[in-house]
Amino acid sequence: EIPPKSLQDPGNVLKQGYLEKRSREHSFFGSEWQKRWCVLDRKTFYYYANERSKQPKGNFSIEHYNARLALHLRKDSRKKCCFELICPGKRTYEFTAPSPAEAEDWVDQIQFLLKDLSSLTIPCDEEDEEELYNDVDSSDSVNTSSHNTTLNQEESNVEMEEDDIYEVLPGDVQRDYANYYQGAWDCSGEHPDELSFHRGDLIYILSK
């Protein structure tokens, strides 16, 4: 739950003003729309009983919400003043602004903040991770001798853990590079059926 926010400490307030908030549970004698002093900062929407209130009656994070005009909320002359904040799986918040222009401004401000929030999250693309590894030219066939010199130079400063005998050489999955390994150091087999190789040799595993 978002900590209460005092009006005496506005912080990064981007917009504030009176709105009519639609009550989720209104009685027969109670009003469906209640006047609230609303405050919008960079991540949170607060609503107070009035502008002199010290603590909000409620608040919610606008992240993952979408703000839009909602003319269907009212049947009277103020239907063009309505807007709503919706999010799948969460409560919908419905408001009426003093004028259509104010309603549009609230929507614009919230949508601007939502774009700013989404830009802070940078997706991790698999292609970005592949840039950390050596590119293997997909147009050429695998040539062990031609790769040895390049790989030896690039691996000269790499510290290998004691138990790591091989290093996986990443590449194009379509070319089955997942089964190619590069020798981290020289290794001599003790028996005729054991593999011997030198540091930098490229090894293709036929069967695991």
N, C-alpha and C positions, 0 to 999 in steps of 0.2 A: 504494500500500500504506500502511496506517495505521502511523505510527511506534510502536515498542514503548513500553509504559507501565510504569514502575516502580511496584511496590507501595508504595514509600516516598513516593510522590507520588500519593495517591489522587484528588486533584482533585474533580470532581463525581460521586463514586461514589453511586449511588442504591440499589444492592443488591449484595451479595456473599455467597458461601457455597460449600460443596462440592456439586458435582453429578457425576453419572456421565455422561461424554460418550461417545457411540457412535463407535467408531473407523471411519473410512472404509475403511481397509485393515488388517484384523487377520489375523494368521497363525493357523495351526492351533493353535499352543501359546499364542498371545497371547490376552488377554481382549478380548471384543467391546466391553465397557464399561470405560472408564478413568476413575478418580477424578480430578477436576480442581477446582482452586480458581477459581471464576468471578467476574468483576467486571463490573458493568454501569454505564456512565456515561450521559450524555445522548445519545450518538450511537453508542457502540461497545460491543461485547461482547468481553471478554478472557477467556482461560482459561490458567491456570498449572498447573505440575506440583503445587505445593502453596502454602499461604499464605505461606511464607517465600521463595518464588522472587522473584528480582529482575526477571526479564524473562518475558513471556508465551510460551507455546508457540505461541500463535496468537491472532488477533483478526479481527473483521470488523465492518463498519458495519451497523447494524440498519435503516438507511433502506431503504424499499421492501420490507422483510421483513414477514411476518405470523407472530405467535406463537399457538399453539393447543395444547390438550391432545391427546395422541396415545396412546390406550390400545392401539393396534395394534402398538406397538413391542416390547412384551414379552408373554410368555404366562404369566409367573409372577405371584405375589401383588403385585408392584410395578408392574403395568401402569397403575394409576391415578396413579402418580407421574411418568409420562412426559409430556414436551411437546416440541415441535419448532418451529424457525424455518424458514419456507419463503419462497422468492422465485423467481418464474419466471425461468429462465435462469441461476440461481445455485445454489450448493451448498446442500443442506438440512442443518441442524444439529439433532441429536437428543440429548436429555438425559433423565436420570432424577433426580428430586429425592429428598431424604430422606423426604418424606411427600406425600400428595396435596395437603394445604394449601399446602405449599411450592411445589409445581408450579403451582398456581393463582396464587400470589402472583407467581412469576416471569413468568407469562403476563400477568397484570394490569399489572405494572410496565412490561413491554416494550410492551404495547399502548397504555398511557398515553403513553409517550415517542413512539411512532409518531404518535399524534394530535397531539402537540405539534409534532413535526417537520413534519407536513403543514400545520399552521396557519401556519407561517412562510412558506409559499409561497402568495402571493396571485395567483390567475389574473387575467390581463388580459382583461377582457371588452370586447367591441366597443362595448357601450353606454356603458362608462366613457369610452372615447375620444371618443364622439360628444358627451359633455357639454362638451367643450372648444370645440365649435362652436355656432353659433347654431341654435336649433330652428326648423324651418319647419313651420307649422301645416298638417298634411295634410288638414284638413277644408276649407281655403280654396283657391281656385284661385290660381295665381301672378299677382300684380298688381305690375307693374313700379313704378308710381308709389308704391304703398303701402310697398314694401320700401326704396325709395331713401333715405327720411329716416332710418329705423332703421339701415340699414347704414352710412350716412355717419357717424352718431354713433359707432357701435361701431368703425369703422375709422379714426377720426381720429388715434389714437395708435399705429397700427401702422406700423412702419418696413418699407418694401418694398425689396427688393434692386433694384439698377439694372436688371437684365434682366427682372424680373417685371412684365409689363404687366397680366396678369389675376390674379385670385385665385379659386380654385375655391370655389364656394359649396356646401358639403355639404348633403345633405338626404335625403329618403326615396328609396331606390333605385326603389321602385315608381312614383314620380312622375317618374322620369328626371331628377332634379336633378343627376346627374353631368355633364350637358351645359349646366348653367347656370354662368355666370361673372360676376364682378362687376368693373367697371372700377376700377383702382387710381388712375388719374389721367385727365385729359382727353386725348383722342386724336382728331386730325383726319386723315381720309384725303386723300391727295394726288390721288387719281383718283376719278371718280364711282362705280366699282365697289368702292371700298375703304370699310370700315366706319368711321364716326365715332361717338364716344360721349363721355360726360362721366364724371368720377369718381363712382363709386357706382351707375352704371347697371347694370342686370341684363341680361345678354346670353344668349340661348339659341342654342346651336350646332346647326343642323339637320344638317350633314354635315361630317365631318372629312376 
